[in-house]
């Protein structure tokens, strides 16, 4: 699934990232009795009232919408944890705090379908937005400093953040690679799409009569 907004298919849309995030597991507390579910992605259950169990987010949301469970937010979605992450993000200009790869999509799914299960939901939403803003500012600053001496680094970037910067980084690295290889530049300029159109040969010209 490639983002329809990118003709090269190098990015995903927000809906596609949410679809991928729905396979992450989360803890629920069911209020129904049901035997084990055998799905393509694995076996889940059995489900017993008031006994917590792990299920994919898409299943948790489906049960929540039918009033069959409550959803327990992940530990990182607490006000205390998010406050610590935000302070650490602000204190470091070059590193990123470890968060789930799909933290943006998971939080959005829970805000949409399980907000009543999230303690201090408005504060949690505000902190996540602040964290996103700080991280994007650092990413933007890093892209401005991108140079031919930039080396690959292991960063704690999320799916959305990687999705946003991928076209810029790959395009920039491709340019640096070509600049360091003159043969590639010559090869690129020899391609038909980079050649200047030549006037058609219409035979010998006739002199104008005076």
Secondary structure, 3 states (H helix, E strand, C coil): CCCCCCCCCCCCCHHHHHHHHCCCEEEEEECCCECCEEECCEEECCECCCCEEEEEHHHHHHHHHCCCEEEECCHHHCHHHHHHHHHHHHHCCCCCCCCCCCHHHHHHHHHHHCHHHCCCHHHHHHHHHHHHHHHHHHHHHHHHCCCCCCCCCCCCCCHHHHHHHHHHHHHHHHHHHHHCCHHHHHHHHCCHHHCCCCCCCCCCCCCCCC
